[in-house]
């Protein structure tokens, strides 16, 4: 278990570094969009969507997901690459459960896909961290509420005892 957790953290760290340096520039995205519009083809659409899937803009990541899912459903020949790019977009959107699910679908068919494996491990680690933060926030909120109730009850008790 500890070994697996370490693999997850290392994979996440490596993936986060890769994604940080691979975010596309505005110029690159604009050039691909123009190419896609002027010469529409599944390959041009894929190149544009694949690039969008590494963007730092949430709206572009969501758009990439739509395009990539459409390519997969239309039978595009590079389905695995579309699935990987869409899982990457989900990861960047912090939808770690969806990224994990998409990676698991890829790994069922291609167990040796290194990118899917790394993204899968990173999604598990990030999802667990996200859940831990959520639980701590809820616990802190509950503790604060109990303290506030105790304070109100204490003040009410003091006021009632003065009468």
Residue pairs with C-beta under 8 A, 6 or more apart in sequence:
5 125
7 121
8 121
8 122
8 124
8 125
8 128
9 125
11 117
11 118
11 119
11 121
11 122
11 125
12 121
12 122
12 125
12 126
14 118
14 122
15 91
15 118
15 119
15 122
16 122
19 54
19 88
19 91
19 92
22 54
23 54
23 55
23 56
24 51
24 52
24 54
24 55
28 51
29 48
29 51
29 52
29 55
29 60
32 44
32 47
32 48
32 51
33 48
35 44
35 47
35 48
36 44
36 45
36 47
36 48
42 71
42 74
42 76
42 77
45 67
45 71
46 68
46 71
46 76
46 78
46 81
46 82
48 67
49 64
49 67
49 68
49 71
49 82
49 85
50 64
50 68
50 81
50 82
50 85
52 60
52 61
52 63
52 64
52 67
52 89
53 61
53 64
53 65
53 68
53 85
53 86
53 88
53 89
53 92
54 85
54 88
54 89
54 92
55 61
55 64
55 92
56 92
58 93
61 89
61 92
61 93
62 89
62 93
64 85
64 86
64 89
65 86
65 89
65 90
65 93
68 82
68 83
68 85
68 86
68 89
69 82
69 86
71 79
71 82
72 79
72 82
72 83
72 86
76 82
80 106
80 109
80 110
80 113
83 102
83 105
83 106
83 116
84 106
84 113
84 115
84 116
84 119
86 102
87 98
87 99
87 102
87 103
87 106
87 116
87 119
87 123
88 99
88 119
90 96
90 98
90 99
90 102
91 99
91 119
91 122
91 123
91 126
94 126
94 130
96 123
96 124
96 126
96 127
96 130
97 123
97 127
99 119
99 123
100 120
100 123
100 124
100 127
103 116
103 117
103 119
103 120
103 123
104 120
106 113
106 116
107 113
107 116
107 117
107 120
110 116
